[in-house]
């Protein structure tokens, strides 16, 4: 009996240590799971599809079914083998993958648009590096059959105009099974996909081909918007498209002097707002911008490239939304646009992703608490209650 009781006493400290160790493991695991998985659900769950009033005059269910739910993001910049550090790749790609997959699961969009600069080094990547980048992209941005993914080309995908080649353009379009200068129509809504890198206006081979496609598409759309009784010989025999003013999707924004007029928490930093934009580099040229407006008379323009949010009006009536970067590498508060769109109306809502600074703060607070718990357990840190008790006892003794 005496030997068994002494064994129990000896084992007690071991059990306490094991129990404390398990608690620490549970604490660390909980913090990690929340910051790397659950936080995306908590944040994106708060986003809601905006209401739109321009649906067909039907019942509530039919009107809801006629609204196209579009998710728009930009500038993912998947790092390549030259500039991309392995840990930077791991961290940023995990963040974007979790954000994208969580948004698809919670919001269930009909279609997703990525407005260019999918890759960071597509402009100079070798065939092997390109294949690896594409493989990682398909893993991160996989989507169900109920959702469609449409990707627009950006300057980092094929290079700036002076770096752009037919080979790079074809390589990009083959992967995403799309061609620039193309129109896609979903639920009666027309979207025009523009290769804005090819809007240089200097007659290069890629530029000429791209502009010719856009001009032909403009003719089809303009003929489709005319009234049936309108006699126009130029429109005879032209394929009829849904009579809906198009939405332009491109990487470069249309021409604007700077971001000085942009506002909002995800607009450009104050020190950058007044920096003048360079035509054909930061934004399209004035000439190219005017061409697109003349050709299509769009009701909405969606662009990326600047990594910051901005909303401007062209010709006093055509709104353009610059979509911020989807990558934490480019900003602390990434976001995407949720659009409810009908053939006659649209409504947009921004959905922010978790702030990286807040995730970092949670990790720091958890780390500090972790250290305090260990110090208290090994009695290197005296709890305030016992410290006060010792002071009182010493005072009485005196």
TORKOL-4160 file (C-alpha; in steps of 0.2 Angstrom, whole numbers, padded with zeros to 4 digits, m for minus):
398
<pt num="1" X="0000" Y="0000" Z="0000"/>
<pt num="2" X="0014" Y="0012" Z="0005"/>
<pt num="3" X="0023" Y="0009" Z="m0011"/>
<pt num="4" X="0008" Y="0011" Z="m0023"/>
<pt num="5" X="0004" Y="0028" Z="m0014"/>
<pt num="6" X="0022" Y="0034" Z="m0016"/>
<pt num="7" X="0021" Y="0030" Z="m0035"/>
<pt num="8" X="0005" Y="0040" Z="m0037"/>
<pt num="9" X="0014" Y="0055" Z="m0029"/>
<pt num="10" X="0029" Y="0053" Z="m0040"/>
<pt num="11" X="0018" Y="0052" Z="m0056"/>
<pt num="12" X="0008" Y="0067" Z="m0051"/>
<pt num="13" X="0020" Y="0080" Z="m0057"/>
<pt num="14" X="0023" Y="0070" Z="m0074"/>
<pt num="15" X="0004" Y="0070" Z="m0077"/>
<pt num="16" X="0003" Y="0089" Z="m0073"/>
<pt num="17" X="0017" Y="0093" Z="m0085"/>
<pt num="18" X="0009" Y="0082" Z="m0099"/>
<pt num="19" X="m0008" Y="0090" Z="m0096"/>
<pt num="20" X="0000" Y="0107" Z="m0097"/>
<pt num="21" X="0009" Y="0102" Z="m0113"/>
<pt num="22" X="m0007" Y="0097" Z="m0121"/>
<pt num="23" X="m0015" Y="0113" Z="m0116"/>
<pt num="24" X="m0001" Y="0123" Z="m0125"/>
<pt num="25" X="m0002" Y="0112" Z="m0140"/>
<pt num="26" X="m0021" Y="0115" Z="m0141"/>
<pt num="27" X="m0019" Y="0134" Z="m0138"/>
<pt num="28" X="m0006" Y="0135" Z="m0152"/>
<pt num="29" X="m0016" Y="0124" Z="m0164"/>
<pt num="30" X="m0032" Y="0134" Z="m0161"/>
<pt num="31" X="m0023" Y="0151" Z="m0165"/>
<pt num="32" X="m0015" Y="0143" Z="m0181"/>
<pt num="33" X="m0032" Y="0136" Z="m0187"/>
<pt num="34" X="m0041" Y="0152" Z="m0184"/>
<pt num="35" X="m0028" Y="0163" Z="m0192"/>
<pt num="36" X="m0025" Y="0152" Z="m0207"/>
<pt num="37" X="m0042" Y="0145" Z="m0210"/>
<pt num="38" X="m0057" Y="0150" Z="m0200"/>
<pt num="39" X="m0054" Y="0169" Z="m0202"/>
<pt num="40" X="m0058" Y="0169" Z="m0220"/>
<pt num="41" X="m0075" Y="0162" Z="m0217"/>
<pt num="42" X="m0078" Y="0174" Z="m0203"/>
<pt num="43" X="m0074" Y="0189" Z="m0214"/>
<pt num="44" X="m0081" Y="0184" Z="m0231"/>
<pt num="45" X="m0097" Y="0178" Z="m0222"/>
<pt num="46" X="m0101" Y="0196" Z="m0219"/>
<pt num="47" X="m0102" Y="0200" Z="m0238"/>
<pt num="48" X="m0119" Y="0200" Z="m0247"/>
<pt num="49" X="m0123" Y="0201" Z="m0265"/>
<pt num="50" X="m0130" Y="0219" Z="m0269"/>
<pt num="51" X="m0148" Y="0221" Z="m0274"/>
<pt num="52" X="m0152" Y="0226" Z="m0292"/>
<pt num="53" X="m0168" Y="0233" Z="m0298"/>
<pt num="54" X="m0166" Y="0231" Z="m0317"/>
<pt num="55" X="m0172" Y="0213" Z="m0318"/>
<pt num="56" X="m0185" Y="0207" Z="m0330"/>
<pt num="57" X="m0203" Y="0211" Z="m0325"/>
<pt num="58" X="m0206" Y="0194" Z="m0317"/>
<pt num="59" X="m0210" Y="0186" Z="m0301"/>
<pt num="60" X="m0197" Y="0187" Z="m0287"/>
<pt num="61" X="m0189" Y="0170" Z="m0290"/>
<pt num="62" X="m0188" Y="0173" Z="m0309"/>
<pt num="63" X="m0180" Y="0190" Z="m0307"/>
<pt num="64" X="m0167" Y="0182" Z="m0295"/>
<pt num="65" X="m0163" Y="0169" Z="m0308"/>
<pt num="66" X="m0161" Y="0182" Z="m0321"/>
<pt num="67" X="m0148" Y="0192" Z="m0311"/>
<pt num="68" X="m0130" Y="0187" Z="m0316"/>
<pt num="69" X="m0119" Y="0186" Z="m0300"/>
<pt num="70" X="m0101" Y="0191" Z="m0305"/>
<pt num="71" X="m0086" Y="0191" Z="m0294"/>
<pt num="72" X="m0072" Y="0202" Z="m0300"/>
<pt num="73" X="m0054" Y="0202" Z="m0294"/>
<pt num="74" X="m0037" Y="0208" Z="m0301"/>
<pt num="75" X="m0018" Y="0207" Z="m0300"/>
<pt num="76" X="m0015" Y="0191" Z="m0291"/>
<pt num="77" X="0004" Y="0191" Z="m0296"/>
<pt num="78" X="0008" Y="0173" Z="m0293"/>
<pt num="79" X="0027" Y="0174" Z="m0290"/>
<pt num="80" X="0039" Y="0166" Z="m0302"/>
<pt num="81" X="0056" Y="0157" Z="m0301"/>
<pt num="82" X="0066" Y="0173" Z="m0303"/>
<pt num="83" X="0060" Y="0185" Z="m0290"/>
<pt num="84" X="0049" Y="0174" Z="m0279"/>
<pt num="85" X="0056" Y="0169" Z="m0263"/>
<pt num="86" X="0049" Y="0151" Z="m0257"/>
<pt num="87" X="0042" Y="0157" Z="m0241"/>
<pt num="88" X="0034" Y="0173" Z="m0250"/>
<pt num="89" X="0026" Y="0161" Z="m0262"/>
<pt num="90" X="0020" Y="0149" Z="m0249"/>
<pt num="91" X="0012" Y="0163" Z="m0238"/>
<pt num="92" X="0004" Y="0173" Z="m0252"/>
<pt num="93" X="m0003" Y="0159" Z="m0262"/>
<pt num="94" X="m0010" Y="0151" Z="m0247"/>
<pt num="95" X="m0019" Y="0167" Z="m0242"/>
<pt num="96" X="m0026" Y="0169" Z="m0260"/>
<pt num="97" X="m0031" Y="0151" Z="m0261"/>
<pt num="98" X="m0040" Y="0151" Z="m0245"/>
<pt num="99" X="m0049" Y="0168" Z="m0249"/>
<pt num="100" X="m0054" Y="0162" Z="m0266"/>
<pt num="101" X="m0060" Y="0145" Z="m0261"/>
<pt num="102" X="m0070" Y="0152" Z="m0246"/>
<pt num="103" X="m0078" Y="0165" Z="m0257"/>
<pt num="104" X="m0084" Y="0152" Z="m0270"/>
<pt num="105" X="m0091" Y="0141" Z="m0256"/>
<pt num="106" X="m0100" Y="0155" Z="m0247"/>
<pt num="107" X="m0105" Y="0166" Z="m0261"/>
<pt num="108" X="m0107" Y="0154" Z="m0276"/>
<pt num="109" X="m0105" Y="0166" Z="m0290"/>
<pt num="110" X="m0111" Y="0162" Z="m0308"/>
<pt num="111" X="m0095" Y="0169" Z="m0316"/>
<pt num="112" X="m0078" Y="0175" Z="m0310"/>
<pt num="113" X="m0067" Y="0188" Z="m0319"/>
<pt num="114" X="m0048" Y="0190" Z="m0316"/>
<pt num="115" X="m0043" Y="0207" Z="m0323"/>
<pt num="116" X="m0025" Y="0203" Z="m0328"/>
<pt num="117" X="m0008" Y="0201" Z="m0320"/>
<pt num="118" X="m0012" Y="0183" Z="m0315"/>
<pt num="119" X="0007" Y="0179" Z="m0315"/>
<pt num="120" X="0021" Y="0191" Z="m0310"/>
<pt num="121" X="0034" Y="0184" Z="m0322"/>
<pt num="122" X="0024" Y="0178" Z="m0337"/>
<pt num="123" X="0033" Y="0192" Z="m0347"/>
<pt num="124" X="0050" Y="0183" Z="m0346"/>
<pt num="125" X="0046" Y="0165" Z="m0339"/>
<pt num="126" X="0053" Y="0150" Z="m0348"/>
<pt num="127" X="0042" Y="0136" Z="m0355"/>
<pt num="128" X="0046" Y="0126" Z="m0339"/>
<pt num="129" X="0043" Y="0140" Z="m0327"/>
<pt num="130" X="0027" Y="0145" Z="m0336"/>
<pt num="131" X="0020" Y="0127" Z="m0335"/>
<pt num="132" X="0024" Y="0127" Z="m0316"/>
<pt num="133" X="0015" Y="0144" Z="m0313"/>
<pt num="134" X="0000" Y="0138" Z="m0323"/>
<pt num="135" X="0000" Y="0122" Z="m0312"/>
<pt num="136" X="0000" Y="0132" Z="m0296"/>
<pt num="137" X="m0013" Y="0144" Z="m0303"/>
<pt num="138" X="m0025" Y="0129" Z="m0307"/>
<pt num="139" X="m0023" Y="0122" Z="m0290"/>
<pt num="140" X="m0026" Y="0139" Z="m0281"/>
<pt num="141" X="m0041" Y="0145" Z="m0292"/>
<pt num="142" X="m0050" Y="0128" Z="m0295"/>
<pt num="143" X="m0068" Y="0131" Z="m0297"/>
<pt num="144" X="m0084" Y="0120" Z="m0298"/>
<pt num="145" X="m0094" Y="0116" Z="m0314"/>
<pt num="146" X="m0107" Y="0128" Z="m0308"/>
<pt num="147" X="m0095" Y="0143" Z="m0309"/>
<pt num="148" X="m0086" Y="0150" Z="m0325"/>
<pt num="149" X="m0069" Y="0158" Z="m0324"/>
<pt num="150" X="m0064" Y="0171" Z="m0337"/>
<pt num="151" X="m0046" Y="0178" Z="m0336"/>
<pt num="152" X="m0041" Y="0195" Z="m0345"/>
<pt num="153" X="m0023" Y="0197" Z="m0350"/>
<pt num="154" X="m0011" Y="0209" Z="m0341"/>
<pt num="155" X="0006" Y="0217" Z="m0344"/>
<pt num="156" X="0015" Y="0205" Z="m0332"/>
<pt num="157" X="0007" Y="0190" Z="m0341"/>
<pt num="158" X="0014" Y="0194" Z="m0358"/>
<pt num="159" X="0025" Y="0209" Z="m0355"/>
<pt num="160" X="0023" Y="0228" Z="m0359"/>
<pt num="161" X="0020" Y="0233" Z="m0377"/>
<pt num="162" X="0039" Y="0232" Z="m0381"/>
<pt num="163" X="0040" Y="0215" Z="m0373"/>
<pt num="164" X="0024" Y="0208" Z="m0380"/>
<pt num="165" X="0025" Y="0194" Z="m0394"/>
<pt num="166" X="0013" Y="0184" Z="m0403"/>
<pt num="167" X="0020" Y="0169" Z="m0394"/>
<pt num="168" X="0017" Y="0175" Z="m0377"/>
<pt num="169" X="m0001" Y="0181" Z="m0381"/>
<pt num="170" X="m0005" Y="0164" Z="m0389"/>
<pt num="171" X="0003" Y="0155" Z="m0374"/>
<pt num="172" X="m0008" Y="0164" Z="m0362"/>
<pt num="173" X="m0024" Y="0163" Z="m0373"/>
<pt num="174" X="m0021" Y="0144" Z="m0375"/>
<pt num="175" X="m0020" Y="0141" Z="m0356"/>
<pt num="176" X="m0037" Y="0151" Z="m0353"/>
<pt num="177" X="m0045" Y="0146" Z="m0369"/>
<pt num="178" X="m0050" Y="0164" Z="m0373"/>
<pt num="179" X="m0045" Y="0176" Z="m0386"/>
<pt num="180" X="m0044" Y="0195" Z="m0383"/>
<pt num="181" X="m0056" Y="0206" Z="m0392"/>
<pt num="182" X="m0070" Y="0194" Z="m0389"/>
<pt num="183" X="m0087" Y="0196" Z="m0382"/>
<pt num="184" X="m0095" Y="0184" Z="m0370"/>
<pt num="185" X="m0114" Y="0185" Z="m0366"/>
<pt num="186" X="m0121" Y="0177" Z="m0350"/>
<pt num="187" X="m0140" Y="0179" Z="m0345"/>
<pt num="188" X="m0141" Y="0193" Z="m0358"/>
<pt num="189" X="m0127" Y="0203" Z="m0352"/>
<pt num="190" X="m0113" Y="0207" Z="m0364"/>
<pt num="191" X="m0095" Y="0208" Z="m0359"/>
<pt num="192" X="m0081" Y="0214" Z="m0370"/>
<pt num="193" X="m0063" Y="0207" Z="m0366"/>
<pt num="194" X="m0050" Y="0219" Z="m0371"/>
<pt num="195" X="m0031" Y="0216" Z="m0372"/>
<pt num="196" X="m0027" Y="0233" Z="m0366"/>
<pt num="197" X="m0008" Y="0230" Z="m0368"/>
<pt num="198" X="m0011" Y="0229" Z="m0387"/>
<pt num="199" X="m0020" Y="0247" Z="m0387"/>
<pt num="200" X="m0003" Y="0255" Z="m0391"/>
<pt num="201" X="m0009" Y="0262" Z="m0408"/>
<pt num="202" X="0007" Y="0260" Z="m0417"/>
<pt num="203" X="0001" Y="0247" Z="m0429"/>
<pt num="204" X="0011" Y="0232" Z="m0422"/>
<pt num="205" X="0005" Y="0215" Z="m0428"/>
<pt num="206" X="m0003" Y="0210" Z="m0411"/>
<pt num="207" X="m0010" Y="0228" Z="m0410"/>
<pt num="208" X="m0018" Y="0228" Z="m0427"/>
<pt num="209" X="m0026" Y="0211" Z="m0425"/>
<pt num="210" X="m0033" Y="0216" Z="m0408"/>
<pt num="211" X="m0040" Y="0232" Z="m0414"/>
<pt num="212" X="m0048" Y="0224" Z="m0430"/>
<pt num="213" X="m0057" Y="0212" Z="m0419"/>
<pt num="214" X="m0063" Y="0226" Z="m0408"/>
<pt num="215" X="m0069" Y="0236" Z="m0422"/>
<pt num="216" X="m0079" Y="0221" Z="m0430"/>
<pt num="217" X="m0086" Y="0217" Z="m0412"/>
<pt num="218" X="m0091" Y="0235" Z="m0411"/>
<pt num="219" X="m0101" Y="0235" Z="m0427"/>
<pt num="220" X="m0110" Y="0219" Z="m0422"/>
<pt num="221" X="m0115" Y="0227" Z="m0405"/>
<pt num="222" X="m0121" Y="0244" Z="m0413"/>
<pt num="223" X="m0131" Y="0235" Z="m0425"/>
<pt num="224" X="m0139" Y="0224" Z="m0412"/>
<pt num="225" X="m0144" Y="0240" Z="m0402"/>
<pt num="226" X="m0153" Y="0247" Z="m0416"/>
<pt num="227" X="m0172" Y="0246" Z="m0417"/>
<pt num="228" X="m0179" Y="0232" Z="m0428"/>
<pt num="229" X="m0188" Y="0244" Z="m0440"/>
<pt num="230" X="m0172" Y="0254" Z="m0442"/>
<pt num="231" X="m0166" Y="0252" Z="m0460"/>
<pt num="232" X="m0147" Y="0251" Z="m0461"/>
<pt num="233" X="m0139" Y="0242" Z="m0476"/>
<pt num="234" X="m0123" Y="0241" Z="m0466"/>
<pt num="235" X="m0132" Y="0230" Z="m0453"/>
<pt num="236" X="m0140" Y="0218" Z="m0465"/>
<pt num="237" X="m0134" Y="0200" Z="m0462"/>
<pt num="238" X="m0124" Y="0205" Z="m0446"/>
<pt num="239" X="m0126" Y="0192" Z="m0432"/>
<pt num="240" X="m0138" Y="0199" Z="m0419"/>
<pt num="241" X="m0132" Y="0200" Z="m0401"/>
<pt num="242" X="m0142" Y="0203" Z="m0386"/>
<pt num="243" X="m0148" Y="0222" Z="m0386"/>
<pt num="244" X="m0138" Y="0226" Z="m0370"/>
<pt num="245" X="m0125" Y="0240" Z="m0368"/>
<pt num="246" X="m0108" Y="0231" Z="m0365"/>
<pt num="247" X="m0097" Y="0230" Z="m0350"/>
<pt num="248" X="m0078" Y="0232" Z="m0354"/>
<pt num="249" X="m0066" Y="0221" Z="m0345"/>
<pt num="250" X="m0047" Y="0226" Z="m0346"/>
<pt num="251" X="m0031" Y="0227" Z="m0337"/>
<pt num="252" X="m0026" Y="0245" Z="m0339"/>
<pt num="253" X="m0038" Y="0259" Z="m0334"/>
<pt num="254" X="m0044" Y="0272" Z="m0346"/>
<pt num="255" X="m0034" Y="0288" Z="m0346"/>
<pt num="256" X="m0034" Y="0298" Z="m0330"/>
<pt num="257" X="m0021" Y="0311" Z="m0324"/>
<pt num="258" X="m0018" Y="0303" Z="m0307"/>
<pt num="259" X="m0027" Y="0295" Z="m0293"/>
<pt num="260" X="m0030" Y="0312" Z="m0284"/>
<pt num="261" X="m0049" Y="0311" Z="m0285"/>
<pt num="262" X="m0049" Y="0293" Z="m0279"/>
<pt num="263" X="m0056" Y="0290" Z="m0261"/>
<pt num="264" X="m0059" Y="0276" Z="m0249"/>
<pt num="265" X="m0049" Y="0266" Z="m0237"/>
<pt num="266" X="m0042" Y="0255" Z="m0251"/>
<pt num="267" X="m0037" Y="0270" Z="m0263"/>
<pt num="268" X="m0019" Y="0274" Z="m0266"/>
<pt num="269" X="m0009" Y="0280" Z="m0251"/>
<pt num="270" X="m0009" Y="0299" Z="m0249"/>
<pt num="271" X="0009" Y="0301" Z="m0255"/>
<pt num="272" X="0005" Y="0292" Z="m0271"/>
<pt num="273" X="m0011" Y="0300" Z="m0276"/>
<pt num="274" X="m0004" Y="0316" Z="m0284"/>
<pt num="275" X="0009" Y="0307" Z="m0294"/>
<pt num="276" X="0005" Y="0309" Z="m0313"/>
<pt num="277" X="0001" Y="0293" Z="m0323"/>
<pt num="278" X="0011" Y="0289" Z="m0338"/>
<pt num="279" X="0001" Y="0285" Z="m0353"/>
<pt num="280" X="0003" Y="0268" Z="m0361"/>
<pt num="281" X="0011" Y="0262" Z="m0344"/>
<pt num="282" X="0000" Y="0267" Z="m0329"/>
<pt num="283" X="m0015" Y="0270" Z="m0340"/>
<pt num="284" X="m0021" Y="0269" Z="m0358"/>
<pt num="285" X="m0017" Y="0284" Z="m0369"/>
<pt num="286" X="m0030" Y="0297" Z="m0372"/>
<pt num="287" X="m0032" Y="0291" Z="m0390"/>
<pt num="288" X="m0035" Y="0273" Z="m0385"/>
<pt num="289" X="m0047" Y="0277" Z="m0371"/>
<pt num="290" X="m0057" Y="0288" Z="m0383"/>
<pt num="291" X="m0058" Y="0274" Z="m0396"/>
<pt num="292" X="m0065" Y="0261" Z="m0384"/>
<pt num="293" X="m0078" Y="0274" Z="m0378"/>
<pt num="294" X="m0083" Y="0278" Z="m0396"/>
<pt num="295" X="m0083" Y="0260" Z="m0402"/>
<pt num="296" X="m0093" Y="0252" Z="m0388"/>
<pt num="297" X="m0102" Y="0266" Z="m0378"/>
<pt num="298" X="m0100" Y="0255" Z="m0362"/>
<pt num="299" X="m0112" Y="0256" Z="m0347"/>
<pt num="300" X="m0097" Y="0251" Z="m0336"/>
<pt num="301" X="m0079" Y="0248" Z="m0337"/>
<pt num="302" X="m0069" Y="0237" Z="m0325"/>
<pt num="303" X="m0050" Y="0238" Z="m0324"/>
<pt num="304" X="m0035" Y="0233" Z="m0313"/>
<pt num="305" X="m0016" Y="0237" Z="m0314"/>
<pt num="306" X="m0015" Y="0251" Z="m0301"/>
<pt num="307" X="m0017" Y="0239" Z="m0286"/>
<pt num="308" X="m0028" Y="0252" Z="m0278"/>
<pt num="309" X="m0047" Y="0256" Z="m0279"/>
<pt num="310" X="m0054" Y="0271" Z="m0289"/>
<pt num="311" X="m0070" Y="0276" Z="m0296"/>
<pt num="312" X="m0071" Y="0289" Z="m0310"/>
<pt num="313" X="m0083" Y="0295" Z="m0323"/>
<pt num="314" X="m0079" Y="0296" Z="m0341"/>
<pt num="315" X="m0088" Y="0308" Z="m0353"/>
<pt num="316" X="m0098" Y="0312" Z="m0337"/>
<pt num="317" X="m0109" Y="0296" Z="m0338"/>
<pt num="318" X="m0098" Y="0281" Z="m0340"/>
<pt num="319" X="m0092" Y="0274" Z="m0323"/>
<pt num="320" X="m0075" Y="0265" Z="m0322"/>
<pt num="321" X="m0070" Y="0255" Z="m0307"/>
<pt num="322" X="m0052" Y="0251" Z="m0304"/>
<pt num="323" X="m0052" Y="0235" Z="m0294"/>
<pt num="324" X="m0038" Y="0233" Z="m0280"/>
<pt num="325" X="m0025" Y="0219" Z="m0280"/>
<pt num="326" X="m0031" Y="0202" Z="m0273"/>
<pt num="327" X="m0014" Y="0199" Z="m0266"/>
<pt num="328" X="m0007" Y="0204" Z="m0248"/>
<pt num="329" X="0010" Y="0206" Z="m0256"/>
<pt num="330" X="0003" Y="0222" Z="m0264"/>
<pt num="331" X="m0008" Y="0229" Z="m0250"/>
<pt num="332" X="m0013" Y="0226" Z="m0232"/>
<pt num="333" X="m0032" Y="0225" Z="m0236"/>
<pt num="334" X="m0036" Y="0216" Z="m0252"/>
<pt num="335" X="m0053" Y="0215" Z="m0259"/>
<pt num="336" X="m0064" Y="0209" Z="m0273"/>
<pt num="337" X="m0080" Y="0216" Z="m0281"/>
<pt num="338" X="m0097" Y="0207" Z="m0281"/>
<pt num="339" X="m0108" Y="0212" Z="m0295"/>
<pt num="340" X="m0127" Y="0209" Z="m0297"/>
<pt num="341" X="m0129" Y="0212" Z="m0316"/>
<pt num="342" X="m0144" Y="0212" Z="m0328"/>
<pt num="343" X="m0145" Y="0217" Z="m0346"/>
<pt num="344" X="m0151" Y="0234" Z="m0341"/>
<pt num="345" X="m0144" Y="0238" Z="m0324"/>
<pt num="346" X="m0130" Y="0233" Z="m0312"/>
<pt num="347" X="m0126" Y="0235" Z="m0293"/>
<pt num="348" X="m0108" Y="0233" Z="m0286"/>
<pt num="349" X="m0102" Y="0229" Z="m0268"/>
<pt num="350" X="m0085" Y="0227" Z="m0262"/>
<pt num="351" X="m0080" Y="0213" Z="m0251"/>
<pt num="352" X="m0064" Y="0215" Z="m0241"/>
<pt num="353" X="m0053" Y="0200" Z="m0236"/>
<pt num="354" X="m0044" Y="0199" Z="m0219"/>
<pt num="355" X="m0032" Y="0213" Z="m0215"/>
<pt num="356" X="m0015" Y="0205" Z="m0214"/>
<pt num="357" X="m0010" Y="0218" Z="m0200"/>
<pt num="358" X="m0024" Y="0211" Z="m0189"/>
<pt num="359" X="m0019" Y="0193" Z="m0192"/>
<pt num="360" X="m0001" Y="0198" Z="m0187"/>
<pt num="361" X="m0008" Y="0206" Z="m0171"/>
<pt num="362" X="m0017" Y="0190" Z="m0167"/>
<pt num="363" X="m0001" Y="0180" Z="m0169"/>
<pt num="364" X="0009" Y="0193" Z="m0158"/>
<pt num="365" X="m0004" Y="0193" Z="m0144"/>
<pt num="366" X="m0005" Y="0174" Z="m0144"/>
<pt num="367" X="0014" Y="0173" Z="m0144"/>
<pt num="368" X="0015" Y="0185" Z="m0129"/>
<pt num="369" X="0002" Y="0175" Z="m0120"/>
<pt num="370" X="0011" Y="0158" Z="m0124"/>
<pt num="371" X="0027" Y="0165" Z="m0116"/>
<pt num="372" X="0017" Y="0171" Z="m0100"/>
<pt num="373" X="0009" Y="0154" Z="m0098"/>
<pt num="374" X="0026" Y="0145" Z="m0099"/>
<pt num="375" X="0034" Y="0157" Z="m0087"/>
<pt num="376" X="0020" Y="0156" Z="m0074"/>
<pt num="377" X="0020" Y="0137" Z="m0076"/>
<pt num="378" X="0039" Y="0135" Z="m0071"/>
<pt num="379" X="0036" Y="0149" Z="m0058"/>
<pt num="380" X="0048" Y="0161" Z="m0065"/>
<pt num="381" X="0033" Y="0173" Z="m0066"/>
<pt num="382" X="0024" Y="0176" Z="m0049"/>
<pt num="383" X="0006" Y="0178" Z="m0051"/>
<pt num="384" X="0000" Y="0196" Z="m0045"/>
<pt num="385" X="m0011" Y="0188" Z="m0031"/>
<pt num="386" X="0004" Y="0178" Z="m0023"/>
<pt num="387" X="0015" Y="0193" Z="m0025"/>
<pt num="388" X="0003" Y="0204" Z="m0015"/>
<pt num="389" X="0001" Y="0191" Z="m0002"/>
<pt num="390" X="0020" Y="0189" Z="0001"/>
<pt num="391" X="0021" Y="0208" Z="0003"/>
<pt num="392" X="0007" Y="0208" Z="0016"/>
<pt num="393" X="0015" Y="0194" Z="0026"/>
<pt num="394" X="0032" Y="0202" Z="0026"/>
<pt num="395" X="0024" Y="0219" Z="0032"/>
<pt num="396" X="0015" Y="0209" Z="0047"/>
<pt num="397" X="0031" Y="0201" Z="0051"/>
<pt num="398" X="0040" Y="0218" Z="0053"/>
